[in-house]
Amino acid sequence: MSQTFYDGIQKNFFEIGEIIKTEILFWWILNVKSQIFTVSQKPAMVFAPHQDDETLGCGGLIALKHELGVPIKVVFLTDGQKSDVHMKPEDLIQVRKQEAVNALGILGMPSSDIFFLDYADGSLMELSQKERHLIVDHLAQLLQSFEPSEVYLPCEKDKHNDHMATYDLVQAAITESKLAVEIFEYPIWIFWNIKQILKFNLQELGAAYNLSIKSVYQKKQRAIKAYNSQCHDLPYSFLRRFLIPREIFFKKSIEAK
């Protein structure tokens, strides 16, 4: 038996162990640590760095809000042009926009409630001070025009740069808007890796909520499949987090100043 073969076996066992630990911790947060979350009648705004994050993270919530007749808007910050190296960026931008309209249509949202800001995919962490100020102003204006009571945004500790930047930009915009809102973070990448989950402390895990989406589960699955340009490249180990009839949120609050 070669050393390379032996090292490969060790690596595989290590990866399997990491997957098992991640599954156990995810199950514990979902079934033991989190509180039950119910959909409110409060108007909401969902901010997504890329087209598909909103459906993966809170597609069930969007569908439930719509069924209750609650006003809800979705705002996409980037154009998603870097997600498929096999397509020209300009073509991919249009494909992802149409997929977003189709997916959200399945969840009940009209295209008039969807906003595409078209900032460059992958750029949000590298903005100049002037660019950041302009984006925060833009987001604050959207917030002030709609005046949501709830805001949904990517988890602060998601490992993707655009996700973390979206969190910071929206937080800054909420402060600038002077609105008092409830903030709910939706995790995308955080539950794929045990090291990411362990970035949460016990106090933060205590702010976890789980939402049953059984009544709209099939809608969410159809909406996920509407993102054909994305789903075929996503590993099942990632997607399986979103193939269950529940969604997880972490709650924070910002008071108006």
ABEGO torsion letter per residue (X at the ends): XBAAAAAAAAAAAAAAAAAAAAAAAAAAAAAAABBBBBBBABBBBBBBABBGAAAAAAAAAAAAAAAAGBBBBBBBABAGAAABAABBAAAAAAAAAAAAAAAAAAAGBBAAABBBAGBBBGAAAABBAAAAAAAAAAAAAAAAAAGBABBBBBBAABABAAAAAAAAAAAAAAAAAGBBBBBBBBBAAAAABAAAAAABBAAAAAABBBBBAAAAAAAAAAAAAABAAAAAABBAAAAAAAABABBBBBBBBBBBX
